[in-house]
Amino acid sequence: MTAISEQSSSSPAGFVGLYKRIIKLPEHIPFSLVQLAARVAVAHVFWQSAQSKLASWPVTLQLFANEYNLPFIDPSIAAPLAAAAELTGSVLIFFGLFPRLAALMLLGVVSVIQIFVYPQNWAEHLLWSSLLLLVLTRGAGMVSLDYVAARVLSTSRK
């Protein structure tokens, strides 16, 4: 029996068989590549946000005082906390170092933005949250400092 006859006997021939094979192609994409793409994308969003805050600190303080209008926290405290969370979280997520902790921290930032600042932008916040939830629930993947650290630590214990 040849490879062609074995393949055709295990899957339908013709258009249906071709369709089934094409549909299964994305299953060959390594999940670590998906995790890396999610990390880079969400890290970029929060890195850019932090950079815009730092670029003009007086404007940032004014935004926190007048437009963002967060309850329970003074704008002079909220602004540095937000900038620090965005900077730290984006760097940790990007490099895959303590990614679950960083994802949890950034999910907190997204929650505050969604609830108190821009509730009308729920679709964008849902997109960010989806990427962060992927990292929170599945980790950073093989292309990360956490993965490298785990490998180094597991070999040094033997």
Secondary structure as UniProt FT lines:
FT   HELIX           3..10
FT   HELIX           14..24
FT   HELIX           25..28
FT   HELIX           31..55
FT   HELIX           57..62
FT   HELIX           63..68
FT   TURN            71..72
FT   HELIX           75..95
FT   HELIX           99..112
FT   HELIX           113..117
FT   HELIX           119..121
FT   HELIX           122..138
FT   HELIX           145..156
//
